[in-house]
Each structure stands twice: as C-alpha cells, then as structure tokens.
Amino acid sequence: MTVCMLLLSIVALTAAVPVPQALTRANWPEREPVVALWVWQCLVATVLLCCLTALSLGTAAVFGTVRAQLFAPAPPSVTEAYDLSATPAWAAALTLLLACGAAWTTAMLARELVETRRRRGQARAHLRERAPDLPAGLGSGRGPLLVLEDEYPDAWWMPGSPAQLIVTTGALHRLTDHQLDAVLTHERGHARARHDWLLHLSTALATGFPRIPLFAHFCDQTHRLVELAADDTASRRCGHLTTALALIELNQHRGVLSCASTHRLLGERVDRLLQPPPRLGRRRRALTTTAAALVPLLPLLITFAPGLTALT
C-alpha cells in the first residue's frame, strides 16, 4: 500500500505541475485545439483518479470497516498483497488531506452548479423582459433562434432547456449573409461540443484550487481553446476570411482590436484566422489522442497491480 500511494503521488505531482507548464509553452495546441482540449481533460482526470484511488487505499488502511467492505469479494491473498495492516503516519495524514480535498472539490462543483443556474435564470428573466412571450393564439416566440432589438451587433448561445441562439438586430444589419452564417456556426459549435460544461468544470477546479498549476492552466486554456475550436468549425464551413471579418464586425465597437484592449484573445483569433497555422498530420493527431487517453489508466494500473499480481 505504501508503494502504491508513493507512486500515485508521483504521478499526480507530475501531471499537476511540470506537464501543464510544458503544455502551455507548446505551440501545437493552437494548431489542434480539439486535441489539446482532450489532452487537458485527460491530465485532469489523471490527477483526480490518483487522488481518488489514494484516498480509497488510505481509508481502507486506516478504517477496518472500510477495508472489510472494500475487499470483501477478494480472496485473502489480495488483501495481504496490499499490506494494509501497517499504516505509516504520513499515509494517515495524506488520507485526511485527500478527504478534505475531495469534500472541497465537491463543494466547489456544487457551488458552480448553483451559480450557473442562478445566472441562467437571471439571463432568461432579462430576455423575457426584452422579448416577452406572445399572447395565447399567436404562436410561440421561444424557438431555437431569438432576435433581439439592439443597435449593438452581438450573438451568443444560451445553454439550458430549451437552448437558444440569440442574435441582435445590430448583428443582422452589420453582417453579410455569409458572415452571419459563420457566427451562427461558431455558436452551434460551442453547443454541439458542450463547451459550457467544460468551462464550468475548469472554473470550479480553478476557483477551489487556485495554487495548483494544472487547474489554473486548465481554466485559462479551456476558455481559449474552446473559442479556437469553434472558430475552426466556422472557418471549415464558411472560410477563414469570412469568419475573421465576422469577428471584426461583431467586436469593432468594443475596441477589442486596439493595443490597449484587455481582450487580447480576440485579436489573436483574428490573426489566426487570417494566417491559419498548418494542422498536425493525421498520424500525429491519432498518436497524441491515444497517448492522452492512456495516461488516466496509470493510477488504475498502480492501484490494481498488487491484487492482480497476487491472483496470478
């Protein structure tokens, strides 16, 4: 059990500190944002699985009742292989720390869920004020597309039930048909990939553990990569130049392309669309995706290795 917890700690620390720092310095995620998002999710899953499996082993070592329930179906040789009877003090302290971390993670996820529902409720109430329901007998105004009277060009996707794509009349007047199609395709790309759930998860982890490099970088990179992925979806359908012009037209009144703007990401997105970087080769994409998917199996392999060895 001691060796397992040490190996799990090493894997978790490696995935939480040096790997995210190296990934943020790499330039290939800009070329393949969807693959990069997958890699980040696999890294987070690896760390969470390391913590969960270490917590399970530590709890079984500290509490005999948990040990009896956890290893009840297993033969005695498997229980003996983990050597749970001798628990060092550091293992008990680590178990307590992991239990507190698990409780805090659950609390942060619950808080993010509550806050999300509250914000969506407020946003829908605001929409009902600006676009009230039609009287009975005149049909429903709550379709998948909602047009708001507003001089400022804007478009956004509102998740929920029902989900809606909202476009202002300013956007309809300013954008050409092809540019409007690019904007709608961009927002539909967010919806199909369920980017909202990924953003909520990264925000909750970064809020709960701001000093852990993995979670902080995961939040920053997720907000950036989901936009690049949606831009690629729009550019494949409508063209890079059309998508870039649509971004400029939608955000020109905000000054996001000025040097003093804090919205530097939009400027980077426009530059990327005007000079699209070459994609990775199909083989490299497949290898990267497969390797990332195998990494979360490491904590499971470490945890189950003593029991499997005892059985064989």
Disulfide bonds with the S-S distance in Angstrom:
none
